[in-house]
């Protein structure tokens, strides 16, 4: 070492530490790289992305290469610093102790922590160029890697740790995909994130959660006089109407309003039989059908409207294709002028919100950030009647969770208007339920 100038030794030392840092940084970047993004880049023709994926498919060999290289380089760094210290300060015990501490400090700071933090911060930016170097190195070091992996595979086999394709990248569950969408919210428009999250919820909710309840269904009764049928058709805001006789559980078909309006233009006297000829068969579904399955059924059966029935065959409401689409992307229309939209209510400056009793609990939870129970009744009216077990009078209040619910108006055995008081505005003079 005396024949080598001191500056050359320090230059070699810096180069070795740089190489060690490079391998450490490459290891962290490759393990932290987003494989979905790499596949996307590879499909767009990126050679470096394809090389990176090729390396990640051979993780055992890649880690063997990096760790062998790092171990050898770090050993050379230790030997070189020790030689420089001995030739400069002499072969003393204190010199060796200080040298060991210096080597440890240099390797930890400059060859381990700093490069690995950089690699974790910019994984794809570092993994792509380093793969250009690591791939040919893996070919050159193949004999050494093979020799080392013989002992590694025997050790893993002894520990009964299985490796290979069957234990590679696992499929993501819906909840994990949901977490990815939530975490990626900063990289996509808020509306897109909302639509994707709503898609994950379609299998968790039933058509009963998105249906138009029976009491709000606009339907045509063939038992009424023809003049009343005409009046209802001319004031209808829907494209299709369920048609029944005498009572709504006796559905006889679905009437296309446009065809019926064309019939009204004829001069001949109309009878119920004329409207009956325009009916198409009604499409019935059970109330516990999940929304995603029903969306598929609509597509397979070429239907847009379904009548929801319970286990006794009684009509509970109806659901349309538009209802399901709005559940995914949000409301984009109303069925009639002036109809209330579920996204039109919010807390006022007093922390209060006035709602109709027919408002669904899911909409309330979504818009007001509450956690009202969804495993029972679907509407605010139903929830209050279940909790009170009686038809209440107005001005009765109760506390559900951390929200106070005050009944404002009761009409025809149903709660019509309710006032919600937000958890932040709740006082202490309300009865807990």
C-alpha positions as CSV (number, residue, x, y, z in Angstrom):
1,X,0.0,0.0,0.0
2,X,3.0,2.3,0.5
3,X,3.5,2.4,-3.3
4,X,0.0,3.7,-3.8
5,X,-0.4,7.5,-3.2
6,X,-2.6,8.5,-0.3
7,X,-4.9,10.5,-2.6
8,X,-5.4,7.4,-4.8
9,X,-6.4,5.4,-1.7
10,X,-8.9,8.0,-0.6
11,X,-10.3,8.2,-4.1
12,X,-10.7,4.4,-4.2
13,X,-12.4,4.5,-0.8
14,X,-14.9,7.1,-2.0
15,X,-15.6,5.1,-5.1
16,X,-16.2,1.9,-3.0
17,X,-18.6,3.7,-0.7
18,X,-20.4,5.2,-3.7
19,X,-20.8,1.6,-5.1
20,X,-22.1,0.3,-1.8
21,X,-24.6,3.2,-1.6
22,X,-25.7,2.6,-5.2
23,X,-26.5,-1.1,-4.5
24,X,-28.3,-0.3,-1.3
25,X,-30.3,2.4,-3.0
26,X,-31.1,0.1,-5.9
27,X,-32.3,-2.6,-3.5
28,X,-34.7,-0.3,-1.7
29,X,-36.0,1.3,-4.9
30,X,-36.7,-2.0,-6.6
31,X,-38.5,-3.4,-3.6
32,X,-40.6,-0.2,-3.2
33,X,-41.3,0.3,-6.9
34,X,-45.0,0.2,-7.9
35,X,-45.4,-2.8,-10.1
36,X,-48.7,-1.6,-11.5
37,X,-47.0,1.6,-12.8
38,X,-44.1,-0.4,-14.1
39,X,-46.4,-2.7,-16.1
40,X,-48.1,0.4,-17.5
41,X,-44.8,1.8,-18.6
42,X,-43.7,-1.5,-20.0
43,X,-46.9,-1.8,-22.1
44,X,-46.2,1.7,-23.5
45,X,-42.8,0.4,-24.7
46,X,-40.4,1.4,-21.9
47,X,-37.4,-1.0,-22.1
48,X,-36.1,0.0,-18.7
49,X,-39.5,-0.8,-17.1
50,X,-39.5,-4.2,-18.8
51,X,-36.0,-4.8,-17.5
52,X,-37.1,-3.8,-14.0
53,X,-40.1,-6.2,-14.1
54,X,-37.8,-8.9,-15.3
55,X,-35.5,-8.4,-12.3
56,X,-38.5,-8.3,-9.9
57,X,-39.7,-11.6,-11.2
58,X,-36.4,-13.1,-10.0
59,X,-36.3,-11.5,-6.6
60,X,-34.2,-14.3,-5.0
61,X,-31.4,-13.9,-7.6
62,X,-31.7,-10.1,-7.6
63,X,-31.3,-9.9,-3.8
64,X,-28.4,-12.4,-3.9
65,X,-26.6,-10.2,-6.5
66,X,-27.1,-7.0,-4.5
67,X,-26.2,-8.5,-1.1
68,X,-23.1,-10.3,-2.5
69,X,-21.9,-7.1,-4.1
70,X,-22.6,-5.0,-1.0
71,X,-20.9,-7.5,1.3
72,X,-17.8,-7.6,-0.8
73,X,-17.6,-3.9,-1.3
74,X,-18.1,-3.2,2.4
75,X,-15.3,-5.7,3.3
76,X,-13.0,-3.9,0.9
77,X,-14.0,-0.5,2.4
78,X,-13.1,-1.9,5.9
79,X,-9.8,-3.3,4.7
80,X,-8.8,-0.1,2.8
81,X,-9.6,2.2,5.7
82,X,-7.7,-0.1,8.1
83,X,-4.7,-0.1,5.8
84,X,-4.8,3.7,5.5
85,X,-5.0,4.1,9.3
86,X,-2.2,1.7,10.0
87,X,0.1,3.2,7.4
88,X,-0.6,6.7,8.7
89,X,-0.9,6.3,12.5
90,X,0.7,3.0,13.2
91,X,-0.5,-0.4,14.3
92,X,-1.9,0.4,17.7
93,X,-4.9,-0.9,19.4
94,X,-6.5,2.6,19.8
95,X,-6.0,3.2,16.1
96,X,-7.9,-0.1,15.2
97,X,-10.7,0.9,17.6
98,X,-11.1,4.4,16.1
99,X,-10.9,2.9,12.6
100,X,-13.7,0.4,13.4
101,X,-15.9,3.3,14.6
102,X,-15.1,5.4,11.6
103,X,-15.9,2.5,9.2
104,X,-19.2,1.8,10.9
105,X,-20.2,5.5,10.8
106,X,-19.3,5.9,7.1
107,X,-21.1,2.7,6.1
108,X,-24.2,3.4,8.1
109,X,-24.6,7.1,7.1
110,X,-23.3,7.1,3.5
111,X,-23.8,3.5,2.3
112,X,-27.0,2.4,4.2
113,X,-29.4,4.9,5.7
114,X,-29.0,7.9,3.3
115,X,-29.2,5.9,0.0
116,X,-32.0,3.7,1.3
117,X,-34.1,6.7,2.3
118,X,-33.5,8.2,-1.2
119,X,-34.4,4.9,-2.8
120,X,-37.7,4.7,-0.9
121,X,-38.5,8.3,-1.7
122,X,-38.0,8.0,-5.5
123,X,-38.5,4.3,-6.2
124,X,-39.4,4.3,-9.9
125,X,-37.0,7.1,-10.7
126,X,-34.1,5.1,-9.4
127,X,-35.2,1.6,-10.2
128,X,-35.5,2.2,-13.9
129,X,-31.9,3.4,-14.6
130,X,-30.3,0.9,-12.1
131,X,-32.0,-2.0,-13.8
132,X,-30.0,-1.2,-16.9
133,X,-26.9,-2.0,-14.9
134,X,-28.2,-4.8,-12.7
135,X,-29.5,-7.0,-15.5
136,X,-26.2,-7.5,-17.3
137,X,-24.4,-7.9,-13.9
138,X,-26.8,-10.7,-13.0
139,X,-25.8,-12.5,-16.1
140,X,-22.1,-12.0,-15.3
141,X,-22.5,-13.1,-11.7
142,X,-24.7,-16.1,-12.5
143,X,-22.2,-18.8,-11.4
144,X,-21.6,-17.0,-8.0
145,X,-25.3,-16.5,-7.5
146,X,-26.0,-20.1,-8.3
147,X,-23.4,-21.3,-5.9
148,X,-24.7,-19.1,-3.0
149,X,-28.3,-19.9,-3.7
150,X,-27.6,-23.7,-3.3
151,X,-26.9,-23.1,0.4
152,X,-29.8,-20.6,0.7
153,X,-32.4,-23.0,-0.9
154,X,-31.2,-25.8,1.4
155,X,-31.5,-23.5,4.5
156,X,-35.0,-22.4,3.5
157,X,-36.0,-26.0,2.8
158,X,-34.7,-27.0,6.3
159,X,-36.8,-24.2,7.8
160,X,-39.8,-25.3,5.7
161,X,-40.2,-22.0,4.0
162,X,-41.7,-22.3,0.6
163,X,-40.7,-20.0,-2.2
164,X,-41.6,-19.7,-5.9
165,X,-44.4,-18.5,-8.1
166,X,-47.2,-19.8,-5.9
167,X,-46.0,-17.4,-3.2
168,X,-45.5,-14.4,-5.4
169,X,-47.7,-11.4,-5.7
170,X,-51.1,-12.1,-4.2
171,X,-54.4,-10.9,-5.4
172,X,-55.8,-7.8,-3.8
173,X,-59.1,-8.0,-1.9
174,X,-61.8,-5.5,-2.5
175,X,-61.0,-3.8,0.8
176,X,-57.3,-3.5,-0.2
177,X,-58.3,-2.1,-3.6
178,X,-60.5,0.4,-1.8
179,X,-57.6,1.4,0.3
180,X,-55.5,1.9,-2.8
181,X,-58.2,4.2,-4.3
182,X,-58.4,6.2,-1.1
183,X,-54.6,6.6,-0.9
184,X,-54.5,7.6,-4.6
185,X,-57.0,10.3,-4.0
186,X,-54.3,13.0,-4.5
187,X,-53.6,11.7,-8.0
188,X,-57.1,11.6,-9.5
189,X,-60.1,13.9,-9.5
190,X,-62.3,13.8,-6.5
191,X,-65.3,12.8,-8.6
192,X,-63.4,9.8,-10.1
193,X,-62.4,8.6,-6.6
194,X,-66.1,8.9,-5.5
195,X,-67.3,6.8,-8.4
196,X,-64.7,4.1,-7.8
197,X,-65.5,3.9,-4.1
198,X,-69.3,3.7,-4.9
199,X,-68.5,0.7,-7.2
200,X,-67.0,-1.2,-4.3
201,X,-70.2,-0.6,-2.3
202,X,-72.6,-2.0,-4.9
203,X,-72.3,-5.6,-3.6
204,X,-72.8,-4.5,0.0
205,X,-76.2,-2.8,-0.5
206,X,-79.5,-4.3,-1.8
207,X,-82.0,-2.8,-4.2
208,X,-84.1,-2.0,-1.1
209,X,-81.5,0.7,-0.2
210,X,-81.9,2.5,-3.6
211,X,-85.5,1.8,-4.5
212,X,-88.4,4.2,-4.7
213,X,-90.6,3.1,-1.7
214,X,-94.1,1.9,-2.4
215,X,-95.7,5.0,-0.9
216,X,-93.8,7.2,-3.4
217,X,-94.4,5.0,-6.5
218,X,-96.4,6.7,-9.2
219,X,-98.6,3.9,-10.7
220,X,-101.7,3.7,-12.9
221,X,-104.9,2.1,-11.7
222,X,-106.9,0.6,-14.5
223,X,-109.9,0.4,-12.2
224,X,-110.3,4.2,-12.2
225,X,-112.3,6.0,-14.9
226,X,-110.7,6.6,-18.3
227,X,-110.8,10.4,-17.8
228,X,-108.8,10.0,-14.6
229,X,-106.3,7.8,-16.4
230,X,-105.9,10.5,-19.2
231,X,-105.4,13.2,-16.6
232,X,-102.7,11.2,-14.8
233,X,-100.9,10.5,-18.1
234,X,-100.8,14.1,-19.2
235,X,-99.3,15.1,-15.8
236,X,-96.9,12.2,-15.5
237,X,-93.1,12.9,-15.4
238,X,-92.0,9.3,-16.0
239,X,-91.3,7.3,-19.2
240,X,-92.8,4.2,-17.8
241,X,-95.5,3.5,-15.2
242,X,-96.4,0.3,-13.3
243,X,-100.1,-0.5,-14.0
244,X,-102.3,-2.3,-11.5
245,X,-106.0,-3.1,-10.9
246,X,-107.7,-2.0,-7.7
247,X,-104.6,-2.3,-5.5
248,X,-100.9,-2.0,-6.1
249,X,-100.1,-5.6,-5.2
250,X,-102.0,-6.7,-8.4
251,X,-99.5,-5.4,-10.9
252,X,-100.7,-6.3,-14.5
253,X,-97.9,-4.8,-16.5
254,X,-95.8,-1.7,-17.4
255,X,-97.1,1.1,-19.6
256,X,-94.8,3.1,-21.9
257,X,-96.1,6.6,-21.4
258,X,-95.1,7.9,-24.8
259,X,-97.2,5.1,-26.5
260,X,-100.1,6.0,-24.3
261,X,-99.8,9.7,-25.2
262,X,-99.9,8.8,-28.9
263,X,-103.1,6.9,-28.2
264,X,-104.7,10.0,-26.6
265,X,-104.5,11.8,-30.0
266,X,-106.9,9.4,-31.7
267,X,-110.5,10.6,-32.1
268,X,-112.1,7.3,-31.2
269,X,-113.4,6.9,-27.7
270,X,-110.8,5.3,-25.4
271,X,-111.5,2.4,-23.1
272,X,-109.3,0.6,-20.5
273,X,-108.9,-2.2,-23.1
274,X,-106.9,0.2,-25.3
275,X,-104.4,0.9,-22.6
276,X,-104.2,-2.8,-21.7
277,X,-103.0,-3.7,-25.2
278,X,-100.0,-1.4,-24.7
279,X,-98.8,-3.1,-21.5
280,X,-95.6,-5.1,-21.3
281,X,-94.9,-7.8,-18.7
282,X,-93.7,-6.5,-15.4
283,X,-90.2,-7.6,-14.1
284,X,-90.2,-8.6,-10.5
285,X,-87.2,-9.0,-8.2
286,X,-86.8,-10.0,-4.5
287,X,-86.0,-7.1,-2.1
288,X,-82.7,-8.6,-0.9
289,X,-81.0,-8.6,-4.4
290,X,-77.7,-6.8,-4.2
291,X,-77.4,-3.8,-6.4
292,X,-74.4,-5.1,-8.4
293,X,-76.2,-8.3,-9.3
294,X,-79.3,-6.4,-10.3
295,X,-77.3,-4.2,-12.6
296,X,-76.1,-7.4,-14.4
297,X,-79.7,-8.7,-14.5
298,X,-80.9,-5.4,-16.1
299,X,-78.2,-5.9,-18.8
300,X,-78.9,-9.6,-19.4
301,X,-82.7,-9.1,-19.5
302,X,-82.7,-5.8,-21.4
303,X,-84.8,-4.2,-18.7
304,X,-84.7,-0.7,-17.1
305,X,-87.4,-1.0,-14.4
306,X,-88.1,-3.7,-11.8
307,X,-90.8,-4.1,-9.3
308,X,-89.4,-5.1,-5.8
309,X,-91.5,-7.6,-3.8
310,X,-91.0,-9.2,-0.4
311,X,-91.2,-12.9,0.5
312,X,-95.0,-12.7,0.5
313,X,-95.1,-11.2,-3.0
314,X,-96.2,-7.8,-1.8
315,X,-94.9,-4.8,-3.7
316,X,-92.3,-2.9,-1.7
317,X,-91.2,-0.4,-4.3
318,X,-89.5,-0.1,-7.7
319,X,-85.9,0.4,-8.9
320,X,-84.7,1.6,-12.2
321,X,-81.4,1.5,-14.1
322,X,-81.1,5.2,-13.5
323,X,-81.3,4.6,-9.7
324,X,-78.3,2.3,-9.8
325,X,-76.3,4.6,-12.1
326,X,-77.0,7.5,-9.8
327,X,-75.8,5.3,-6.9
328,X,-72.5,5.0,-8.7
329,X,-71.9,8.5,-10.1
330,X,-74.3,10.6,-8.0
331,X,-77.6,12.1,-8.9
332,X,-77.7,13.7,-12.3
333,X,-81.5,14.2,-12.7
334,X,-84.7,14.3,-10.9
335,X,-87.8,12.4,-11.8
336,X,-90.0,15.4,-11.6
337,X,-89.6,19.2,-11.3
338,X,-88.9,20.4,-7.8
339,X,-88.1,16.9,-6.6
340,X,-85.8,16.9,-3.6
341,X,-82.3,15.7,-4.2
342,X,-80.4,13.7,-1.6
343,X,-77.4,16.0,-1.9
344,X,-79.3,19.2,-1.2
345,X,-79.3,19.0,2.6
346,X,-76.5,19.9,5.0
347,X,-76.0,21.4,8.5
348,X,-77.0,25.0,8.8
349,X,-75.0,27.5,10.9
350,X,-76.8,26.4,14.0
351,X,-75.8,22.8,13.4
352,X,-79.3,21.8,12.5
353,X,-80.9,20.1,9.5
354,X,-84.6,19.8,8.6
355,X,-85.5,16.6,6.7
356,X,-88.5,14.7,5.5
357,X,-89.2,11.5,7.4
358,X,-89.0,9.6,4.1
359,X,-85.3,10.5,3.7
360,X,-83.1,7.4,3.6
361,X,-80.7,6.7,6.3
362,X,-77.9,6.0,3.8
363,X,-78.3,9.5,2.3
364,X,-78.3,11.0,5.8
365,X,-75.1,9.2,6.8
366,X,-73.4,10.1,3.5
367,X,-74.3,13.8,3.4
368,X,-74.2,14.7,7.1
369,X,-71.4,12.4,8.2
370,X,-73.5,10.5,10.8
371,X,-73.5,6.8,11.7
372,X,-77.2,5.9,11.9
373,X,-77.9,2.1,11.9
374,X,-78.5,0.6,8.5
375,X,-79.3,-3.0,9.4
376,X,-83.0,-2.4,10.0
377,X,-85.3,0.3,8.6
378,X,-84.2,2.2,5.6
379,X,-85.8,5.6,6.2
380,X,-85.7,8.1,9.1
381,X,-89.4,7.5,9.7
382,X,-88.9,3.8,9.9
383,X,-86.0,4.1,12.3
384,X,-87.9,6.4,14.7
385,X,-91.0,4.2,14.7
386,X,-88.9,1.2,15.5
387,X,-87.1,2.9,18.4
388,X,-90.2,4.5,19.8
389,X,-92.5,1.5,19.2
390,X,-95.4,4.0,18.9
391,X,-96.8,6.8,16.7
392,X,-95.2,9.8,18.4
393,X,-96.5,13.3,18.7
394,X,-94.7,16.3,17.4
395,X,-92.0,18.0,19.5
396,X,-90.7,14.6,20.8
397,X,-86.9,14.3,20.7
398,X,-84.5,11.5,21.3
399,X,-80.8,10.9,20.9
400,X,-79.5,8.3,18.5
401,X,-75.8,7.8,18.9
402,X,-74.4,11.3,19.3
403,X,-77.1,13.0,17.2
404,X,-80.4,14.4,18.5
405,X,-83.5,13.8,16.4
406,X,-86.5,16.0,17.0
407,X,-89.9,15.1,15.5
408,X,-91.4,18.3,14.0
409,X,-94.5,17.0,12.2
410,X,-96.6,13.8,12.2
411,X,-99.3,13.2,9.7
412,X,-101.4,10.1,8.7
413,X,-99.6,7.8,11.0
414,X,-96.2,8.7,9.6
415,X,-93.4,11.1,10.7
416,X,-93.3,13.8,8.0
417,X,-90.7,16.3,9.1
418,X,-87.7,15.8,11.4
419,X,-85.0,18.1,12.7
420,X,-81.5,16.7,13.2
421,X,-79.1,18.5,15.6
422,X,-75.4,17.8,14.9
423,X,-73.2,16.2,17.6
424,X,-71.3,19.5,17.9
425,X,-74.5,21.4,18.7
426,X,-76.1,18.8,21.0
427,X,-77.1,20.1,24.4
428,X,-77.5,18.1,27.6
429,X,-81.3,18.4,28.0
430,X,-82.3,15.6,25.6
431,X,-83.4,12.2,26.6
432,X,-81.0,9.4,25.6
433,X,-82.4,6.5,23.7
